[in-house]
């Protein structure tokens, strides 16, 4: 394991400390867990394919309309 530093907003750090107290996990363990589950590919489990994408915005089109961007206006 390698040590690194990150800048975190004070309110977020306070929330992490509260979560740490509730869960019994260290703040560092919570951050590592969040990084793994949000940004890194999950470890393969039997039958688990993982997320298709990371998207948090509103949907503008459905998958059946994926070629509609090439339609004439």
mmCIF file of the N, C-alpha and C atoms, coordinates in Angstrom:
data_MODEL
# 
_entry.id   MODEL 
# 
loop_
_atom_site.group_PDB 
_atom_site.id 
_atom_site.type_symbol 
_atom_site.label_atom_id 
_atom_site.label_alt_id 
_atom_site.label_comp_id 
_atom_site.label_asym_id 
_atom_site.label_entity_id 
_atom_site.label_seq_id 
_atom_site.pdbx_PDB_ins_code 
_atom_site.Cartn_x 
_atom_site.Cartn_y 
_atom_site.Cartn_z 
_atom_site.occupancy 
_atom_site.B_iso_or_equiv 
_atom_site.pdbx_formal_charge 
_atom_site.auth_seq_id 
_atom_site.auth_comp_id 
_atom_site.auth_asym_id 
_atom_site.auth_atom_id 
_atom_site.pdbx_PDB_model_num 
ATOM 1   N N  . UNK A 1 1  ? 0.852   -1.162  0.000   1.00 0.00 ? 1  UNK A N  1 
ATOM 2   C CA . UNK A 1 1  ? 0.000   0.000   0.000   1.00 0.00 ? 1  UNK A CA 1 
ATOM 3   C C  . UNK A 1 1  ? 0.904   1.234   0.000   1.00 0.00 ? 1  UNK A C  1 
ATOM 4   N N  . UNK A 1 2  ? 0.464   2.291   -0.689  1.00 0.00 ? 2  UNK A N  1 
ATOM 5   C CA . UNK A 1 2  ? 1.222   3.529   -0.785  1.00 0.00 ? 2  UNK A CA 1 
ATOM 6   C C  . UNK A 1 2  ? 0.435   4.652   -0.142  1.00 0.00 ? 2  UNK A C  1 
ATOM 7   N N  . UNK A 1 3  ? 1.128   5.508   0.570   1.00 0.00 ? 3  UNK A N  1 
ATOM 8   C CA . UNK A 1 3  ? 0.492   6.652   1.208   1.00 0.00 ? 3  UNK A CA 1 
ATOM 9   C C  . UNK A 1 3  ? 0.373   7.791   0.204   1.00 0.00 ? 3  UNK A C  1 
ATOM 10  N N  . UNK A 1 4  ? -0.782  8.487   0.238   1.00 0.00 ? 4  UNK A N  1 
ATOM 11  C CA . UNK A 1 4  ? -0.989  9.656   -0.609  1.00 0.00 ? 4  UNK A CA 1 
ATOM 12  C C  . UNK A 1 4  ? -1.796  10.688  0.170   1.00 0.00 ? 4  UNK A C  1 
ATOM 13  N N  . UNK A 1 5  ? -1.837  11.898  -0.346  1.00 0.00 ? 5  UNK A N  1 
ATOM 14  C CA . UNK A 1 5  ? -2.606  12.959  0.298   1.00 0.00 ? 5  UNK A CA 1 
ATOM 15  C C  . UNK A 1 5  ? -3.631  13.506  -0.683  1.00 0.00 ? 5  UNK A C  1 
ATOM 16  N N  . UNK A 1 6  ? -4.796  13.861  -0.156  1.00 0.00 ? 6  UNK A N  1 
ATOM 17  C CA . UNK A 1 6  ? -5.831  14.497  -0.964  1.00 0.00 ? 6  UNK A CA 1 
ATOM 18  C C  . UNK A 1 6  ? -6.419  15.654  -0.168  1.00 0.00 ? 6  UNK A C  1 
ATOM 19  N N  . UNK A 1 7  ? -6.934  16.645  -0.880  1.00 0.00 ? 7  UNK A N  1 
ATOM 20  C CA . UNK A 1 7  ? -7.623  17.759  -0.240  1.00 0.00 ? 7  UNK A CA 1 
ATOM 21  C C  . UNK A 1 7  ? -9.108  17.446  -0.210  1.00 0.00 ? 7  UNK A C  1 
ATOM 22  N N  . UNK A 1 8  ? -9.721  17.572  0.978   1.00 0.00 ? 8  UNK A N  1 
ATOM 23  C CA . UNK A 1 8  ? -11.136 17.269  1.165   1.00 0.00 ? 8  UNK A CA 1 
ATOM 24  C C  . UNK A 1 8  ? -11.782 18.453  1.871   1.00 0.00 ? 8  UNK A C  1 
ATOM 25  N N  . UNK A 1 9  ? -12.965 18.822  1.412   1.00 0.00 ? 9  UNK A N  1 
ATOM 26  C CA . UNK A 1 9  ? -13.714 19.901  2.068   1.00 0.00 ? 9  UNK A CA 1 
ATOM 27  C C  . UNK A 1 9  ? -13.932 19.538  3.539   1.00 0.00 ? 9  UNK A C  1 
ATOM 28  N N  . UNK A 1 10 ? -13.910 20.557  4.394   1.00 0.00 ? 10 UNK A N  1 
ATOM 29  C CA . UNK A 1 10 ? -14.043 20.312  5.832   1.00 0.00 ? 10 UNK A CA 1 
ATOM 30  C C  . UNK A 1 10 ? -15.352 19.604  6.179   1.00 0.00 ? 10 UNK A C  1 
ATOM 31  N N  . UNK A 1 11 ? -16.445 19.995  5.522   1.00 0.00 ? 11 UNK A N  1 
ATOM 32  C CA . UNK A 1 11 ? -17.745 19.365  5.804   1.00 0.00 ? 11 UNK A CA 1 
ATOM 33  C C  . UNK A 1 11 ? -17.725 17.886  5.406   1.00 0.00 ? 11 UNK A C  1 
ATOM 34  N N  . UNK A 1 12 ? -17.075 17.581  4.280   1.00 0.00 ? 12 UNK A N  1 
ATOM 35  C CA . UNK A 1 12 ? -16.986 16.186  3.843   1.00 0.00 ? 12 UNK A CA 1 
ATOM 36  C C  . UNK A 1 12 ? -16.144 15.368  4.807   1.00 0.00 ? 12 UNK A C  1 
ATOM 37  N N  . UNK A 1 13 ? -15.056 15.940  5.279   1.00 0.00 ? 13 UNK A N  1 
ATOM 38  C CA . UNK A 1 13 ? -14.206 15.232  6.231   1.00 0.00 ? 13 UNK A CA 1 
ATOM 39  C C  . UNK A 1 13 ? -14.944 14.985  7.548   1.00 0.00 ? 13 UNK A C  1 
ATOM 40  N N  . UNK A 1 14 ? -15.713 15.987  7.987   1.00 0.00 ? 14 UNK A N  1 
ATOM 41  C CA . UNK A 1 14 ? -16.501 15.816  9.212   1.00 0.00 ? 14 UNK A CA 1 
ATOM 42  C C  . UNK A 1 14 ? -17.521 14.690  9.029   1.00 0.00 ? 14 UNK A C  1 
ATOM 43  N N  . UNK A 1 15 ? -18.150 14.645  7.850   1.00 0.00 ? 15 UNK A N  1 
ATOM 44  C CA . UNK A 1 15 ? -19.121 13.577  7.578   1.00 0.00 ? 15 UNK A CA 1 
ATOM 45  C C  . UNK A 1 15 ? -18.436 12.215  7.541   1.00 0.00 ? 15 UNK A C  1 
ATOM 46  N N  . UNK A 1 16 ? -17.229 12.169  6.978   1.00 0.00 ? 16 UNK A N  1 
ATOM 47  C CA . UNK A 1 16 ? -16.477 10.909  6.962   1.00 0.00 ? 16 UNK A CA 1 
ATOM 48  C C  . UNK A 1 16 ? -16.141 10.447  8.373   1.00 0.00 ? 16 UNK A C  1 
ATOM 49  N N  . UNK A 1 17 ? -15.764 11.382  9.241   1.00 0.00 ? 17 UNK A N  1 
ATOM 50  C CA . UNK A 1 17 ? -15.459 11.013  10.628  1.00 0.00 ? 17 UNK A CA 1 
ATOM 51  C C  . UNK A 1 17 ? -16.706 10.482  11.344  1.00 0.00 ? 17 UNK A C  1 
ATOM 52  N N  . UNK A 1 18 ? -17.859 11.085  11.083  1.00 0.00 ? 18 UNK A N  1 
ATOM 53  C CA . UNK A 1 18 ? -19.106 10.597  11.688  1.00 0.00 ? 18 UNK A CA 1 
ATOM 54  C C  . UNK A 1 18 ? -19.432 9.187   11.177  1.00 0.00 ? 18 UNK A C  1 
ATOM 55  N N  . UNK A 1 19 ? -19.263 8.994   9.874   1.00 0.00 ? 19 UNK A N  1 
ATOM 56  C CA . UNK A 1 19 ? -19.504 7.674   9.298   1.00 0.00 ? 19 UNK A CA 1 
ATOM 57  C C  . UNK A 1 19 ? -18.526 6.646   9.852   1.00 0.00 ? 19 UNK A C  1 
ATOM 58  N N  . UNK A 1 20 ? -17.297 7.085   10.047  1.00 0.00 ? 20 UNK A N  1 
ATOM 59  C CA . UNK A 1 20 ? -16.270 6.213   10.621  1.00 0.00 ? 20 UNK A CA 1 
ATOM 60  C C  . UNK A 1 20 ? -16.675 5.737   12.016  1.00 0.00 ? 20 UNK A C  1 
ATOM 61  N N  . UNK A 1 21 ? -17.200 6.649   12.818  1.00 0.00 ? 21 UNK A N  1 
ATOM 62  C CA . UNK A 1 21 ? -17.632 6.288   14.169  1.00 0.00 ? 21 UNK A CA 1 
ATOM 63  C C  . UNK A 1 21 ? -18.810 5.318   14.136  1.00 0.00 ? 21 UNK A C  1 
ATOM 64  N N  . UNK A 1 22 ? -19.752 5.558   13.208  1.00 0.00 ? 22 UNK A N  1 
ATOM 65  C CA . UNK A 1 22 ? -20.938 4.688   13.117  1.00 0.00 ? 22 UNK A CA 1 
ATOM 66  C C  . UNK A 1 22 ? -20.598 3.298   12.613  1.00 0.00 ? 22 UNK A C  1 
ATOM 67  N N  . UNK A 1 23 ? -19.680 3.213   11.642  1.00 0.00 ? 23 UNK A N  1 
ATOM 68  C CA . UNK A 1 23 ? -19.391 1.923   11.020  1.00 0.00 ? 23 UNK A CA 1 
ATOM 69  C C  . UNK A 1 23 ? -18.244 1.171   11.667  1.00 0.00 ? 23 UNK A C  1 
ATOM 70  N N  . UNK A 1 24 ? -17.406 1.884   12.409  1.00 0.00 ? 24 UNK A N  1 
ATOM 71  C CA . UNK A 1 24 ? -16.227 1.248   12.990  1.00 0.00 ? 24 UNK A CA 1 
ATOM 72  C C  . UNK A 1 24 ? -15.085 1.088   12.009  1.00 0.00 ? 24 UNK A C  1 
ATOM 73  N N  . UNK A 1 25 ? -15.228 1.670   10.819  1.00 0.00 ? 25 UNK A N  1 
ATOM 74  C CA . UNK A 1 25 ? -14.155 1.628   9.820   1.00 0.00 ? 25 UNK A CA 1 
ATOM 75  C C  . UNK A 1 25 ? -13.355 2.923   9.901   1.00 0.00 ? 25 UNK A C  1 
ATOM 76  N N  . UNK A 1 26 ? -12.084 2.851   9.554   1.00 0.00 ? 26 UNK A N  1 
ATOM 77  C CA . UNK A 1 26 ? -11.277 4.067   9.548   1.00 0.00 ? 26 UNK A CA 1 
ATOM 78  C C  . UNK A 1 26 ? -11.683 4.958   8.378   1.00 0.00 ? 26 UNK A C  1 
ATOM 79  N N  . UNK A 1 27 ? -11.365 6.247   8.479   1.00 0.00 ? 27 UNK A N  1 
ATOM 80  C CA . UNK A 1 27 ? -11.638 7.178   7.388   1.00 0.00 ? 27 UNK A CA 1 
ATOM 81  C C  . UNK A 1 27 ? -10.900 6.708   6.131   1.00 0.00 ? 27 UNK A C  1 
ATOM 82  N N  . UNK A 1 28 ? -9.661  6.277   6.281   1.00 0.00 ? 28 UNK A N  1 
ATOM 83  C CA . UNK A 1 28 ? -8.888  5.795   5.136   1.00 0.00 ? 28 UNK A CA 1 
ATOM 84  C C  . UNK A 1 28 ? -9.560  4.600   4.476   1.00 0.00 ? 28 UNK A C  1 
ATOM 85  N N  . UNK A 1 29 ? -10.093 3.679   5.282   1.00 0.00 ? 29 UNK A N  1 
ATOM 86  C CA . UNK A 1 29 ? -10.775 2.504   4.729   1.00 0.00 ? 29 UNK A CA 1 
ATOM 87  C C  . UNK A 1 29 ? -12.040 2.921   3.980   1.00 0.00 ? 29 UNK A C  1 
ATOM 88  N N  . UNK A 1 30 ? -12.766 3.903   4.502   1.00 0.00 ? 30 UNK A N  1 
ATOM 89  C CA . UNK A 1 30 ? -13.965 4.394   3.817   1.00 0.00 ? 30 UNK A CA 1 
ATOM 90  C C  . UNK A 1 30 ? -13.611 5.014   2.468   1.00 0.00 ? 30 UNK A C  1 
ATOM 91  N N  . UNK A 1 31 ? -12.526 5.779   2.427   1.00 0.00 ? 31 UNK A N  1 
ATOM 92  C CA . UNK A 1 31 ? -12.101 6.413   1.179   1.00 0.00 ? 31 UNK A CA 1 
ATOM 93  C C  . UNK A 1 31 ? -11.668 5.356   0.170   1.00 0.00 ? 31 UNK A C  1 
ATOM 94  N N  . UNK A 1 32 ? -10.877 4.378   0.614   1.00 0.00 ? 32 UNK A N  1 
ATOM 95  C CA . UNK A 1 32 ? -10.457 3.302   -0.302  1.00 0.00 ? 32 UNK A CA 1 
ATOM 96  C C  . UNK A 1 32 ? -11.663 2.542   -0.845  1.00 0.00 ? 32 UNK A C  1 
ATOM 97  N N  . UNK A 1 33 ? -12.632 2.248   0.010   1.00 0.00 ? 33 UNK A N  1 
ATOM 98  C CA . UNK A 1 33 ? -13.834 1.534   -0.403  1.00 0.00 ? 33 UNK A CA 1 
ATOM 99  C C  . UNK A 1 33 ? -14.623 2.349   -1.434  1.00 0.00 ? 33 UNK A C  1 
ATOM 100 N N  . UNK A 1 34 ? -14.746 3.661   -1.197  1.00 0.00 ? 34 UNK A N  1 
ATOM 101 C CA . UNK A 1 34 ? -15.474 4.522   -2.130  1.00 0.00 ? 34 UNK A CA 1 
ATOM 102 C C  . UNK A 1 34 ? -14.773 4.588   -3.483  1.00 0.00 ? 34 UNK A C  1 
ATOM 103 N N  . UNK A 1 35 ? -13.457 4.669   -3.473  1.00 0.00 ? 35 UNK A N  1 
ATOM 104 C CA . UNK A 1 35 ? -12.700 4.714   -4.728  1.00 0.00 ? 35 UNK A CA 1 
ATOM 105 C C  . UNK A 1 35 ? -12.908 3.428   -5.504  1.00 0.00 ? 35 UNK A C  1 
ATOM 106 N N  . UNK A 1 36 ? -12.794 2.297   -4.807  1.00 0.00 ? 36 UNK A N  1 
ATOM 107 C CA . UNK A 1 36 ? -12.965 1.007   -5.484  1.00 0.00 ? 36 UNK A CA 1 
ATOM 108 C C  . UNK A 1 36 ? -14.364 0.852   -6.069  1.00 0.00 ? 36 UNK A C  1 
ATOM 109 N N  . UNK A 1 37 ? -15.378 1.176   -5.270  1.00 0.00 ? 37 UNK A N  1 
ATOM 110 C CA . UNK A 1 37 ? -16.756 0.924   -5.722  1.00 0.00 ? 37 UNK A CA 1 
ATOM 111 C C  . UNK A 1 37 ? -17.235 1.946   -6.747  1.00 0.00 ? 37 UNK A C  1 
ATOM 112 N N  . UNK A 1 38 ? -16.657 3.149   -6.764  1.00 0.00 ? 38 UNK A N  1 
ATOM 113 C CA . UNK A 1 38 ? -17.115 4.189   -7.677  1.00 0.00 ? 38 UNK A CA 1 
ATOM 114 C C  . UNK A 1 38 ? -16.300 4.272   -8.951  1.00 0.00 ? 38 UNK A C  1 
ATOM 115 N N  . UNK A 1 39 ? -14.990 4.209   -8.854  1.00 0.00 ? 39 UNK A N  1 
ATOM 116 C CA . UNK A 1 39 ? -14.135 4.500   -10.001 1.00 0.00 ? 39 UNK A CA 1 
ATOM 117 C C  . UNK A 1 39 ? -13.364 3.320   -10.563 1.00 0.00 ? 39 UNK A C  1 
ATOM 118 N N  . UNK A 1 40 ? -13.071 2.349   -9.747  1.00 0.00 ? 40 UNK A N  1 
ATOM 119 C CA . UNK A 1 40 ? -12.287 1.219   -10.228 1.00 0.00 ? 40 UNK A CA 1 
ATOM 120 C C  . UNK A 1 40 ? -13.187 0.058   -10.567 1.00 0.00 ? 40 UNK A C  1 
ATOM 121 N N  . UNK A 1 41 ? -12.751 -0.743  -11.474 1.00 0.00 ? 41 UNK A N  1 
ATOM 122 C CA . UNK A 1 41 ? -13.551 -1.890  -11.896 1.00 0.00 ? 41 UNK A CA 1 
ATOM 123 C C  . UNK A 1 41 ? -13.721 -2.842  -10.719 1.00 0.00 ? 41 UNK A C  1 
ATOM 124 N N  . UNK A 1 42 ? -14.981 -3.232  -10.440 1.00 0.00 ? 42 UNK A N  1 
ATOM 125 C CA . UNK A 1 42 ? -15.184 -4.166  -9.330  1.00 0.00 ? 42 UNK A CA 1 
ATOM 126 C C  . UNK A 1 42 ? -14.534 -5.505  -9.619  1.00 0.00 ? 42 UNK A C  1 
ATOM 127 N N  . UNK A 1 43 ? -14.138 -6.153  -8.566  1.00 0.00 ? 43 UNK A N  1 
ATOM 128 C CA . UNK A 1 43 ? -13.558 -7.483  -8.712  1.00 0.00 ? 43 UNK A CA 1 
ATOM 129 C C  . UNK A 1 43 ? -14.637 -8.440  -9.182  1.00 0.00 ? 43 UNK A C  1 
ATOM 130 N N  . UNK A 1 44 ? -14.347 -9.263  -10.176 1.00 0.00 ? 44 UNK A N  1 
ATOM 131 C CA . UNK A 1 44 ? -15.381 -10.144 -10.723 1.00 0.00 ? 44 UNK A CA 1 
ATOM 132 C C  . UNK A 1 44 ? -15.872 -11.169 -9.700  1.00 0.00 ? 44 UNK A C  1 
ATOM 133 N N  . UNK A 1 45 ? -17.166 -11.302 -9.645  1.00 0.00 ? 45 UNK A N  1 
ATOM 134 C CA . UNK A 1 45 ? -17.798 -12.324 -8.815  1.00 0.00 ? 45 UNK A CA 1 
ATOM 135 C C  . UNK A 1 45 ? -18.592 -13.227 -9.740  1.00 0.00 ? 45 UNK A C  1 
ATOM 136 N N  . UNK A 1 46 ? -19.012 -14.334 -9.257  1.00 0.00 ? 46 UNK A N  1 
ATOM 137 C CA . UNK A 1 46 ? -19.766 -15.273 -10.087 1.00 0.00 ? 46 UNK A CA 1 
ATOM 138 C C  . UNK A 1 46 ? -21.036 -14.606 -10.608 1.00 0.00 ? 46 UNK A C  1 
ATOM 139 N N  . UNK A 1 47 ? -21.126 -14.483 -11.927 1.00 0.00 ? 47 UNK A N  1 
ATOM 140 C CA . UNK A 1 47 ? -22.316 -13.921 -12.539 1.00 0.00 ? 47 UNK A CA 1 
ATOM 141 C C  . UNK A 1 47 ? -22.422 -12.413 -12.491 1.00 0.00 ? 47 UNK A C  1 
ATOM 142 N N  . UNK A 1 48 ? -21.446 -11.723 -11.919 1.00 0.00 ? 48 UNK A N  1 
ATOM 143 C CA . UNK A 1 48 ? -21.518 -10.263 -11.810 1.00 0.00 ? 48 UNK A CA 1 
ATOM 144 C C  . UNK A 1 48 ? -20.723 -9.626  -12.940 1.00 0.00 ? 48 UNK A C  1 
ATOM 145 N N  . UNK A 1 49 ? -21.386 -8.827  -13.748 1.00 0.00 ? 49 UNK A N  1 
ATOM 146 C CA . UNK A 1 49 ? -20.738 -8.174  -14.878 1.00 0.00 ? 49 UNK A CA 1 
ATOM 147 C C  . UNK A 1 49 ? -20.244 -6.769  -14.538 1.00 0.00 ? 49 UNK A C  1 
ATOM 148 N N  . UNK A 1 50 ? -20.709 -6.160  -13.463 1.00 0.00 ? 50 UNK A N  1 
ATOM 149 C CA . UNK A 1 50 ? -20.298 -4.805  -13.103 1.00 0.00 ? 50 UNK A CA 1 
ATOM 150 C C  . UNK A 1 50 ? -21.106 -3.758  -13.844 1.00 0.00 ? 50 UNK A C  1 
ATOM 151 N N  . UNK A 1 51 ? -20.864 -2.489  -13.518 1.00 0.00 ? 51 UNK A N  1 
ATOM 152 C CA . UNK A 1 51 ? -21.634 -1.415  -14.147 1.00 0.00 ? 51 UNK A CA 1 
ATOM 153 C C  . UNK A 1 51 ? -21.250 -1.236  -15.614 1.00 0.00 ? 51 UNK A C  1 
ATOM 154 N N  . UNK A 1 52 ? -22.199 -0.762  -16.388 1.00 0.00 ? 52 UNK A N  1 
ATOM 155 C CA . UNK A 1 52 ? -21.937 -0.472  -17.794 1.00 0.00 ? 52 UNK A CA 1 
ATOM 156 C C  . UNK A 1 52 ? -21.243 0.866   -17.905 1.00 0.00 ? 52 UNK A C  1 
ATOM 157 N N  . UNK A 1 53 ? -21.695 1.846   -17.124 1.00 0.00 ? 53 UNK A N  1 
ATOM 158 C CA . UNK A 1 53 ? -21.078 3.167   -17.161 1.00 0.00 ? 53 UNK A CA 1 
ATOM 159 C C  . UNK A 1 53 ? -21.342 3.889   -15.853 1.00 0.00 ? 53 UNK A C  1 
ATOM 160 N N  . UNK A 1 54 ? -20.648 4.980   -15.659 1.00 0.00 ? 54 UNK A N  1 
ATOM 161 C CA . UNK A 1 54 ? -20.867 5.843   -14.502 1.00 0.00 ? 54 UNK A CA 1 
ATOM 162 C C  . UNK A 1 54 ? -21.520 7.110   -15.014 1.00 0.00 ? 54 UNK A C  1 
ATOM 163 N N  . UNK A 1 55 ? -22.831 7.244   -14.812 1.00 0.00 ? 55 UNK A N  1 
ATOM 164 C CA . UNK A 1 55 ? -23.559 8.397   -15.317 1.00 0.00 ? 55 UNK A CA 1 
ATOM 165 C C  . UNK A 1 55 ? -24.491 8.883   -14.239 1.00 0.00 ? 55 UNK A C  1 
ATOM 166 N N  . UNK A 1 56 ? -24.463 10.174  -13.965 1.00 0.00 ? 56 UNK A N  1 
ATOM 167 C CA . UNK A 1 56 ? -25.267 10.728  -12.892 1.00 0.00 ? 56 UNK A CA 1 
ATOM 168 C C  . UNK A 1 56 ? -26.185 11.831  -13.390 1.00 0.00 ? 56 UNK A C  1 
ATOM 169 N N  . UNK A 1 57 ? -26.241 12.053  -14.697 1.00 0.00 ? 57 UNK A N  1 
ATOM 170 C CA . UNK A 1 57 ? -27.050 13.142  -15.228 1.00 0.00 ? 57 UNK A CA 1 
ATOM 171 C C  . UNK A 1 57 ? -28.382 12.653  -15.774 1.00 0.00 ? 57 UNK A C  1 
ATOM 172 N N  . UNK A 1 58 ? -29.191 13.599  -16.233 1.00 0.00 ? 58 UNK A N  1 
ATOM 173 C CA . UNK A 1 58 ? -30.473 13.212  -16.823 1.00 0.00 ? 58 UNK A CA 1 
ATOM 174 C C  . UNK A 1 58 ? -30.259 12.518  -18.161 1.00 0.00 ? 58 UNK A C  1 
ATOM 175 N N  . UNK A 1 59 ? -31.145 11.593  -18.480 1.00 0.00 ? 59 UNK A N  1 
ATOM 176 C CA . UNK A 1 59 ? -31.069 10.895  -19.757 1.00 0.00 ? 59 UNK A CA 1 
ATOM 177 C C  . UNK A 1 59 ? -31.710 11.760  -20.831 1.00 0.00 ? 59 UNK A C  1 
ATOM 178 N N  . UNK A 1 60 ? -31.011 11.941  -21.948 1.00 0.00 ? 60 UNK A N  1 
ATOM 179 C CA . UNK A 1 60 ? -31.555 12.734  -23.051 1.00 0.00 ? 60 UNK A CA 1 
ATOM 180 C C  . UNK A 1 60 ? -32.168 11.849  -24.129 1.00 0.00 ? 60 UNK A C  1 
ATOM 181 N N  . UNK A 1 61 ? -31.695 10.634  -24.254 1.00 0.00 ? 61 UNK A N  1 
ATOM 182 C CA . UNK A 1 61 ? -32.208 9.705   -25.254 1.00 0.00 ? 61 UNK A CA 1 
ATOM 183 C C  . UNK A 1 61 ? -32.200 8.295   -24.657 1.00 0.00 ? 61 UNK A C  1 
ATOM 184 N N  . UNK A 1 62 ? -33.021 7.434   -25.217 1.00 0.00 ? 62 UNK A N  1 
ATOM 185 C CA . UNK A 1 62 ? -32.995 6.039   -24.806 1.00 0.00 ? 62 UNK A CA 1 
ATOM 186 C C  . UNK A 1 62 ? -31.996 5.293   -25.679 1.00 0.00 ? 62 UNK A C  1 
ATOM 187 N N  . UNK A 1 63 ? -31.656 4.095   -25.312 1.00 0.00 ? 63 UNK A N  1 
ATOM 188 C CA . UNK A 1 63 ? -30.694 3.324   -26.096 1.00 0.00 ? 63 UNK A CA 1 
ATOM 189 C C  . UNK A 1 63 ? -31.215 3.006   -27.491 1.00 0.00 ? 63 UNK A C  1 
ATOM 190 N N  . UNK A 1 64 ? -32.532 2.929   -27.650 1.00 0.00 ? 64 UNK A N  1 
ATOM 191 C CA . UNK A 1 64 ? -33.077 2.649   -28.976 1.00 0.00 ? 64 UNK A CA 1 
ATOM 192 C C  . UNK A 1 64 ? -32.954 3.854   -29.905 1.00 0.00 ? 64 UNK A C  1 
ATOM 193 N N  . UNK A 1 65 ? -32.654 5.025   -29.357 1.00 0.00 ? 65 UNK A N  1 
ATOM 194 C CA . UNK A 1 65 ? -32.512 6.244   -30.153 1.00 0.00 ? 65 UNK A CA 1 
ATOM 195 C C  . UNK A 1 65 ? -31.045 6.631   -30.354 1.00 0.00 ? 65 UNK A C  1 
ATOM 196 N N  . UNK A 1 66 ? -30.128 5.704   -30.125 1.00 0.00 ? 66 UNK A N  1 
ATOM 197 C CA . UNK A 1 66 ? -28.709 6.063   -30.131 1.00 0.00 ? 66 UNK A CA 1 
ATOM 198 C C  . UNK A 1 66 ? -28.213 6.575   -31.474 1.00 0.00 ? 66 UNK A C  1 
ATOM 199 N N  . UNK A 1 67 ? -28.863 6.221   -32.586 1.00 0.00 ? 67 UNK A N  1 
ATOM 200 C CA . UNK A 1 67 ? -28.444 6.716   -33.893 1.00 0.00 ? 67 UNK A CA 1 
ATOM 201 C C  . UNK A 1 67 ? -29.156 8.007   -34.293 1.00 0.00 ? 67 UNK A C  1 
ATOM 202 N N  . UNK A 1 68 ? -30.060 8.489   -33.466 1.00 0.00 ? 68 UNK A N  1 
ATOM 203 C CA . UNK A 1 68 ? -30.847 9.665   -33.830 1.00 0.00 ? 68 UNK A CA 1 
ATOM 204 C C  . UNK A 1 68 ? -29.990 10.926  -33.968 1.00 0.00 ? 68 UNK A C  1 
ATOM 205 N N  . UNK A 1 69 ? -28.795 10.926  -33.414 1.00 0.00 ? 69 UNK A N  1 
ATOM 206 C CA . UNK A 1 69 ? -27.940 12.109  -33.558 1.00 0.00 ? 69 UNK A CA 1 
ATOM 207 C C  . UNK A 1 69 ? -27.484 12.296  -34.995 1.00 0.00 ? 69 UNK A C  1 
ATOM 208 N N  . UNK A 1 70 ? -27.614 11.253  -35.820 1.00 0.00 ? 70 UNK A N  1 
ATOM 209 C CA . UNK A 1 70 ? -27.221 11.342  -37.218 1.00 0.00 ? 70 UNK A CA 1 
ATOM 210 C C  . UNK A 1 70 ? -28.385 11.684  -38.143 1.00 0.00 ? 70 UNK A C  1 
ATOM 211 N N  . UNK A 1 71 ? -29.591 11.792  -37.585 1.00 0.00 ? 71 UNK A N  1 
ATOM 212 C CA . UNK A 1 71 ? -30.771 12.118  -38.398 1.00 0.00 ? 71 UNK A CA 1 
ATOM 213 C C  . UNK A 1 71 ? -30.674 13.557  -38.895 1.00 0.00 ? 71 UNK A C  1 
ATOM 214 N N  . UNK A 1 72 ? -31.296 13.792  -40.024 1.00 0.00 ? 72 UNK A N  1 
ATOM 215 C CA . UNK A 1 72 ? -31.362 15.156  -40.566 1.00 0.00 ? 72 UNK A CA 1 
ATOM 216 C C  . UNK A 1 72 ? -32.239 16.017  -39.659 1.00 0.00 ? 72 UNK A C  1 
ATOM 217 N N  . UNK A 1 73 ? -31.882 17.308  -39.482 1.00 0.00 ? 73 UNK A N  1 
ATOM 218 C CA . UNK A 1 73 ? -32.699 18.173  -38.619 1.00 0.00 ? 73 UNK A CA 1 
ATOM 219 C C  . UNK A 1 73 ? -34.064 18.463  -39.184 1.00 0.00 ? 73 UNK A C  1 
# 
